[in-house]
Amino acid sequence: MGIKIISDNRSARHHFEILETLETGVVLKGSEVKSIRQGKVNLKDAYCRVDRGELFLFQCHISPYEEAGPMAPDPTRVRKLLAHKMEIDKLAAKAQQGGLAIVPTKMYFKNGKVKVEVALGKGKKLHDKRESLKQKDAQREAQQALKSHS
């Protein structure tokens, strides 16, 4: 069946230098899955935190499913992420030791299941952000030059 990307957190790549990624499952309610299938997810302000050995996703906005009625869950509720304990402990240790952040980078369907890609990121300074924008512009111009030349 493969992978179908639902939401991509591009601002995470802008604000953080991604060092390591981890694929996790996510605990959802039924109507949330239907809303995700419609693509009504926003990961822009989302972040993750390890609490008592468990990984949680905060500020991820999943719009309520219209057909759910008044029983729809809170759109920004805290959701538990599913990963092996050893992976969570390793991620938490690196985040505490190096002053790194745990941020969600993608939400996607993999073989019918909702997955969240979580990354360990180091915050970029302003000059780093400018440098990465310059590199993107240079690559874009090179691609356009190749297209116009062909």
N, C-alpha and C positions, 0 to 999 in steps of 0.2 A: 504494500500500500504506500509506503514512503512517508516523506515529511512534507507537511503543509504549514508554512509560517503564517501565524495569525497576527502577531504584533512584534515589531522590532524596536528596541530602545536605542535609537541612534544618538540620543543625547548622552547616554552612558559612555559611548565611545568618544564623544567630544570632550566630556568632563574627566574621564578616567583613562589611564593607560592600562589596558587589559593584560593581566599577567597569566591567569589560569582560569579555565572554565570547568563547569560541572553540570551535567544534565540531571534534573530532579523531576519528580512527579509533584503533583499539587492536589491537595484535598479540596474538592469543590462540591457544591450542591447541584442538583439536577438542572434547575433553571439557569444556573451560571454556565453550564456546559452548552446549553442551547444558545445563550447569548454570545458565548465565545465562538461558536460555529458561525454566527452572523458577523463576527469580526469586531464586536463592540468592546474592545479592550484597550486600555491605555497604561503603558508601563513607564511613562515619562518621569514621574516623580517617585516611582517605586524604589524601595530598598529592602535589604534582608538583614536579619539579625538572628544570632544564635542565643537561645534562652533555655537554660537547663538542659543542654545537650540536644535541643531540637531547633530546626531551622524554620523561620517564619518569614512571610512576605508581607510587607506593610505598604500602604498607599497605592496598591494596584487597583485601578478603577475598572470594574466590570459592570457595564450598564445593565439594569434590570431587564429581564425578558418580558416583553409586553404581555404575553399570554399567562404569565405567572400570577398576575393580579396582586392582591395585598400580601401574599405569602413570599414575595421576592426578598432575598437576603440583602443586607446592607451592601451597597456597591463598593465601598472601600474597606470592608471588614478584613481583619487579619487572617491570612490563610497559611496553613501549615504546608511546608515543602517536604517531600519524601526523598530521603537519601540514606545511604548506609551510615551508621554511627561513626565508623572510622573516617569516612569522607568528611562528615560534618565537623568532627573534632580537629581534623587536619586543617580544614578551612578556617575554623575559629581561631586556632593557634596562630596561623599565618596572619590573620586579620589583626589580632591583638598585638603580636610581636612587631610587625612592621608598620603599624598605623595605616593599614589598608582598609578598604571598604568592600562590602559584599553587595553587588548590584545585579538585578536581573537584566539580561541583555536581549532575550528572545522568549516568546511564548509560541508554541507550535503543537500541531498534532503529529504524533508518531505512532503509526499502526493503530489509529483510533483512540489513543490516549493523549490527554493534554500534558505536555512537558514544558518546563521552564528551564532555560539555560541561565545559570547563575555564574557570575564571574567575580574574581578577586581583582580589584582595581586600585591603582595608585592615582591619587588626584593629580591632575595636570596643573601646572602653573600657567599664568596668562601667556607668557612667551612660548610655552610648549603648544598651546592651543593655536597661536598664530602660526607657528612653524608647521603644524599639521595641515592648517588651511592652505598655506603656501604650497605645500607638497601636493595637495589635492588639486589645486588650480593648475599647477605645472603638468600634472598627469592628464587633466582634462584638455589642456591646450595641445599637448602632444597627441592625444587621441584625435582631436579635431584636425590637426595638421595632417595626420596620416590619412584620415577620411577624405579631406579635400584634395590631397595629392593623388589618391587612387583613382 
